[in-house]
């Protein structure tokens, strides 16, 4: 005897979708400590997809071998240098936050030079400690254990391998289950490519050039730890508007307060004339070649992304805001009948004049 189900077909469909979403939520919640690996695999996948397709579809290389070669290439060119720079940077940050007396000496000289009284010792110590904790949290897996690094990199490249080898079939399934029309999916895909190219390749090139210039300038003008401050400049260059002046302006002031007025002014001039203009020139060139993101979107994205995703938030944050703006535009295009027309100022004025 068949049992009658108490739910209608529509209700079963709704409950099935809700069950899928609930399970997906718990899976993502359980993997929350490794979401950076998942996002990182998508970013690297998008970055190397043109190369993969060229080698597989044009040169007729084997997909599995091509994916392994690209994984090795990405590890040597991107991940390994980034790990080295991050570990070196983290060690230096921890050193300066634990030896904050050196910062206090510099602050005292700055007070004597400017004539202004800055905050007390306890406040400066608290700021240095909190700043060190914040910067260290950008690389959380690098300051915990080697096991975390191994797990994250293993998961990242495991996912990246299958994204590449099965990219065509995955695209078909993703397109099938996304609640968007074809043009919308295409627009989202193009936005992802543009964001990754602009924020990884574009800003990566700009940051590397500026960091090299800052480090070389610090070495020329005699600022200690030139390599370290060059590394700081590399990551500071990702911050829109502020950028590398966060590094070379204090460097110039430090030289001036240490009775090196000529060198300090020289460093400030080099920063304002050369380093800043190099930034503007490269941004204009990259905006034409790789796509550009509005500075406001980048600023809000960085503020949003860094606390959630660490250093990957520099890419994911702006992308989330760009997607939000894009989806709002898509909604306006696909559901125009739901819009309530807003009378223009000219219409209201004309009605008053008619009366």
C-alpha positions as CSV (number, residue, x, y, z in Angstrom):
1,X,0.0,0.0,0.0
2,X,1.5,3.3,-1.1
3,X,1.8,6.0,1.6
4,X,0.5,9.4,0.7
5,X,3.0,12.2,1.2
6,X,1.8,15.2,3.2
7,X,3.8,17.6,1.0
8,X,2.9,18.9,-2.4
9,X,5.4,18.7,-5.2
10,X,6.2,22.4,-4.8
11,X,6.8,22.0,-1.0
12,X,9.0,19.0,-1.6
13,X,11.1,21.0,-4.1
14,X,11.4,23.9,-1.6
15,X,12.4,21.6,1.3
16,X,14.9,19.8,-0.9
17,X,16.6,23.1,-1.9
18,X,16.6,24.2,1.8
19,X,18.2,20.9,2.8
20,X,20.9,21.3,0.2
21,X,21.6,24.8,1.3
22,X,21.6,23.8,5.0
23,X,24.1,21.0,4.4
24,X,26.2,23.3,2.2
25,X,26.3,25.9,5.1
26,X,27.5,23.3,7.6
27,X,30.1,22.0,5.2
28,X,31.4,25.5,4.6
29,X,31.3,26.3,8.3
30,X,33.3,23.1,9.1
31,X,35.9,24.2,6.4
32,X,35.9,27.8,7.6
33,X,39.6,27.6,8.6
34,X,40.5,26.5,5.1
35,X,38.3,28.8,3.0
36,X,41.4,30.7,2.1
37,X,42.7,27.6,0.3
38,X,39.4,27.3,-1.6
39,X,39.4,30.9,-2.6
40,X,43.1,30.8,-3.4
41,X,42.6,27.8,-5.7
42,X,39.9,29.7,-7.6
43,X,42.1,32.7,-8.0
44,X,45.1,30.7,-9.3
45,X,42.7,28.7,-11.6
46,X,41.4,31.9,-13.2
47,X,44.9,33.3,-13.4
48,X,46.4,30.2,-15.2
49,X,43.3,29.1,-17.2
50,X,44.3,30.8,-20.5
51,X,47.7,29.1,-20.3
52,X,46.1,25.7,-19.5
53,X,43.6,25.9,-22.4
54,X,46.3,27.0,-24.8
55,X,48.6,24.1,-23.9
56,X,45.8,21.5,-23.9
57,X,43.6,22.7,-26.8
58,X,46.2,24.2,-29.1
59,X,49.4,22.3,-28.3
60,X,47.4,19.1,-27.5
61,X,49.2,18.4,-24.2
62,X,47.7,15.9,-21.8
63,X,45.4,17.7,-19.3
64,X,46.7,16.0,-16.2
65,X,50.4,16.6,-17.1
66,X,49.6,20.2,-18.0
67,X,47.8,20.8,-14.7
68,X,50.8,19.4,-12.7
69,X,53.3,21.6,-14.6
70,X,51.1,24.7,-14.0
71,X,50.9,23.8,-10.3
72,X,54.7,23.5,-10.1
73,X,55.1,26.8,-12.0
74,X,52.6,28.6,-9.8
75,X,54.3,27.3,-6.6
76,X,57.7,28.4,-7.8
77,X,56.7,31.8,-9.2
78,X,54.0,32.9,-6.8
79,X,53.5,30.8,-3.7
80,X,57.1,30.1,-2.7
81,X,58.3,33.8,-3.0
82,X,55.1,34.9,-1.2
83,X,55.7,32.4,1.7
84,X,59.3,33.6,2.0
85,X,58.4,37.2,2.0
86,X,55.5,36.6,4.5
87,X,57.7,34.7,6.9
88,X,60.4,37.3,6.8
89,X,57.9,40.1,7.2
90,X,56.1,38.3,10.1
91,X,59.4,37.8,11.9
92,X,60.3,41.5,11.5
93,X,56.8,42.6,12.7
94,X,57.1,40.4,15.8
95,X,60.5,41.8,16.5
96,X,59.5,45.5,16.3
97,X,56.3,44.9,18.4
98,X,58.4,43.2,21.1
99,X,61.1,45.9,20.9
100,X,58.7,48.8,21.0
101,X,61.3,50.9,22.9
102,X,63.0,51.6,19.6
103,X,59.6,53.0,18.4
104,X,59.4,55.1,21.6
105,X,62.9,56.6,20.9
106,X,61.8,57.6,17.4
107,X,58.5,59.1,18.7
108,X,60.5,61.1,21.3
109,X,62.8,62.5,18.6
110,X,59.7,63.4,16.5
111,X,58.2,65.2,19.4
112,X,61.4,67.2,19.9
113,X,61.6,68.0,16.2
114,X,57.9,69.0,15.7
115,X,57.2,70.6,19.1
116,X,54.0,68.6,19.4
117,X,53.4,66.2,22.3
118,X,52.2,62.8,21.1
119,X,50.4,60.1,23.1
120,X,51.8,58.6,26.3
121,X,54.0,55.5,26.4
122,X,51.2,53.1,27.3
123,X,49.1,54.2,24.3
124,X,52.0,53.8,21.9
125,X,52.8,50.4,23.4
126,X,49.2,49.3,22.9
127,X,49.1,50.6,19.3
128,X,52.4,48.8,18.4
129,X,51.0,45.6,20.0
130,X,47.7,45.8,18.2
131,X,49.3,46.7,14.9
132,X,51.6,43.7,15.2
133,X,48.6,41.4,15.9
134,X,46.7,42.8,13.0
135,X,49.5,42.4,10.5
136,X,50.4,38.9,11.8
137,X,46.7,37.9,11.3
138,X,47.1,38.6,7.6
139,X,49.3,35.5,7.5
140,X,47.7,33.3,10.2
141,X,48.8,30.0,8.8
142,X,52.4,31.2,8.5
143,X,52.8,31.9,12.2
144,X,51.1,28.8,13.6
145,X,52.6,25.6,12.3
146,X,54.1,24.0,9.3
147,X,51.2,21.4,9.3
148,X,48.7,24.2,8.6
149,X,50.7,25.4,5.7
150,X,51.0,21.9,4.3
151,X,47.2,21.3,4.6
152,X,46.2,24.6,3.1
153,X,48.6,24.3,0.1
154,X,47.6,20.6,-0.4
155,X,43.9,21.5,-0.4
156,X,44.6,24.5,-2.6
157,X,46.4,22.6,-5.3
158,X,44.1,19.5,-5.0
159,X,41.1,21.7,-5.8
160,X,43.0,23.6,-8.5
161,X,44.0,20.4,-10.2
162,X,40.4,19.2,-10.6
163,X,39.2,22.7,-11.6
164,X,41.7,22.6,-14.5
165,X,41.3,19.0,-15.6
166,X,37.5,19.1,-15.5
167,X,37.1,22.8,-16.4
168,X,34.7,22.3,-19.3
169,X,32.3,19.9,-17.5
170,X,32.5,22.1,-14.3
171,X,31.5,25.1,-16.3
172,X,28.5,23.3,-17.7
173,X,27.3,22.2,-14.2
174,X,28.0,25.6,-12.6
175,X,26.0,27.4,-15.4
176,X,23.2,24.8,-15.0
177,X,22.7,25.5,-11.3
178,X,23.3,29.3,-11.2
179,X,20.1,31.3,-10.9
180,X,21.1,33.7,-13.7
181,X,20.6,34.0,-17.4
182,X,23.4,33.4,-19.9
183,X,24.4,37.1,-20.3
184,X,24.5,37.5,-16.5
185,X,26.8,34.5,-16.1
186,X,29.0,35.8,-18.8
187,X,29.2,39.2,-17.1
188,X,30.0,37.6,-13.7
189,X,32.7,35.5,-15.3
190,X,34.3,38.6,-17.0
191,X,34.1,40.5,-13.7
192,X,36.0,37.6,-12.0
193,X,38.7,37.6,-14.7
194,X,39.0,41.4,-14.6
195,X,39.2,41.5,-10.8
196,X,41.8,38.7,-10.6
197,X,43.9,40.2,-13.4
198,X,43.7,43.7,-12.0
199,X,44.2,42.9,-8.3
200,X,46.7,40.0,-8.6
201,X,48.7,40.6,-11.8
202,X,48.1,44.4,-12.1
203,X,48.6,45.4,-8.4
204,X,51.2,42.7,-8.0
205,X,53.4,44.3,-10.7
206,X,52.8,47.8,-9.4
207,X,53.6,46.7,-5.8
208,X,56.7,44.9,-6.8
209,X,58.1,47.9,-8.8
210,X,57.2,50.4,-6.0
211,X,58.6,48.1,-3.3
212,X,61.9,47.8,-5.2
213,X,62.1,51.6,-5.6
214,X,61.3,52.2,-1.9
215,X,63.8,49.6,-0.7
216,X,66.5,51.0,-3.1
217,X,65.8,54.5,-2.0
218,X,66.0,53.6,1.7
219,X,69.4,51.9,1.0
220,X,70.7,55.0,-0.9
221,X,69.6,57.4,1.8
222,X,70.8,55.3,4.7
223,X,67.6,54.2,6.3
224,X,68.1,50.9,8.3
225,X,66.4,47.7,7.3
226,X,65.9,48.8,3.7
227,X,64.8,45.3,2.6
228,X,62.3,45.0,5.4
229,X,60.7,48.4,4.6
230,X,60.7,47.4,0.9
231,X,58.6,44.3,1.9
232,X,56.3,46.5,3.9
233,X,55.9,48.8,0.8
234,X,55.0,45.8,-1.3
235,X,51.9,45.0,0.9
236,X,51.2,48.7,1.5
237,X,51.0,49.4,-2.2
238,X,47.9,47.2,-2.4
239,X,46.1,49.8,-0.2
240,X,44.5,52.4,-2.5
241,X,45.1,56.1,-2.0
242,X,47.4,55.6,1.0
243,X,49.8,53.1,-0.5
244,X,53.6,53.4,-0.2
245,X,53.6,56.9,1.3
246,X,52.8,55.1,4.5
247,X,56.4,53.9,4.4
248,X,58.6,56.5,2.7
249,X,57.0,59.5,4.4
250,X,57.8,58.2,7.9
251,X,61.3,57.2,6.5
252,X,61.9,60.8,5.3
253,X,60.7,62.2,8.7
254,X,62.9,59.7,10.5
255,X,66.0,60.9,8.7
256,X,65.1,64.6,9.4
257,X,64.6,63.9,13.1
258,X,68.0,62.2,13.2
259,X,69.8,65.3,11.9
260,X,69.9,64.0,8.3
261,X,67.8,66.8,6.9
262,X,69.2,66.7,3.4
263,X,68.8,63.0,3.1
264,X,65.3,63.2,4.6
265,X,64.1,65.9,2.1
266,X,65.8,63.9,-0.7
267,X,63.9,60.8,0.2
268,X,60.6,62.7,0.4
269,X,61.2,64.2,-3.1
270,X,62.1,60.8,-4.6
271,X,58.9,59.4,-3.1
272,X,56.7,62.2,-4.3
273,X,58.2,62.7,-7.8
274,X,59.4,59.2,-8.8
275,X,57.6,56.5,-6.7
276,X,54.2,58.2,-6.8
277,X,54.4,58.9,-10.6
278,X,55.5,55.4,-11.4
279,X,52.4,54.2,-9.6
280,X,50.2,56.5,-11.7
281,X,51.8,55.6,-15.0
282,X,51.6,51.8,-14.3
283,X,48.0,52.1,-13.2
284,X,47.0,53.8,-16.4
285,X,48.8,51.2,-18.5
286,X,47.3,48.2,-16.5
287,X,43.8,49.7,-16.6
288,X,43.9,49.5,-20.4
289,X,45.5,46.0,-20.5
290,X,43.9,44.1,-17.6
291,X,40.9,46.1,-16.5
292,X,40.5,48.5,-13.6
293,X,38.5,48.8,-10.4
294,X,37.1,52.0,-9.1
295,X,39.2,53.3,-6.1
296,X,36.2,53.4,-3.8
297,X,35.3,49.8,-4.6
298,X,38.9,48.8,-3.8
299,X,39.0,50.8,-0.5
300,X,35.7,49.3,0.7
301,X,36.7,45.9,-0.5
302,X,40.0,45.9,1.3
303,X,38.3,47.0,4.5
304,X,35.8,44.2,4.1
305,X,38.1,41.5,2.9
306,X,41.2,41.8,5.1
307,X,39.4,40.9,8.4
308,X,37.5,38.0,6.8
309,X,40.1,36.4,4.4
310,X,43.5,37.8,5.4
311,X,45.8,38.8,2.6
312,X,43.5,37.2,0.0
313,X,40.9,39.8,1.0
314,X,42.8,42.2,-1.1
315,X,41.3,40.4,-4.1
316,X,38.1,38.8,-2.6
317,X,36.8,42.0,-0.9
318,X,36.7,44.2,-4.1
319,X,35.3,41.3,-6.0
320,X,32.4,40.9,-3.6
321,X,31.5,44.6,-3.9
322,X,31.9,44.5,-7.7
323,X,29.5,41.4,-7.8
324,X,27.0,43.2,-5.6
325,X,26.9,46.2,-7.9
326,X,26.7,43.9,-11.0
327,X,23.9,41.9,-9.5
328,X,21.9,45.0,-8.7
329,X,22.3,46.1,-12.4
330,X,21.2,42.7,-13.5
331,X,18.1,42.8,-11.3
332,X,17.2,46.2,-12.8
333,X,17.6,44.8,-16.3
334,X,15.7,41.4,-15.8
335,X,12.9,42.7,-13.7
336,X,12.1,46.2,-15.0
337,X,8.3,45.9,-14.3
338,X,8.9,45.7,-10.6
339,X,10.4,49.2,-10.5
340,X,8.4,52.1,-9.3
341,X,8.9,55.1,-11.5
342,X,10.4,58.1,-9.7
343,X,9.2,61.4,-11.1
344,X,12.1,63.7,-12.2
345,X,12.6,67.2,-10.9
346,X,11.8,68.6,-14.3
347,X,8.4,66.8,-14.4
348,X,7.5,68.3,-11.0
349,X,8.6,71.7,-12.0
350,X,6.6,71.6,-15.3
351,X,3.4,70.5,-13.4
352,X,3.8,73.5,-11.0
353,X,4.2,75.9,-14.0
354,X,1.1,74.4,-15.7
355,X,-0.9,75.2,-12.6
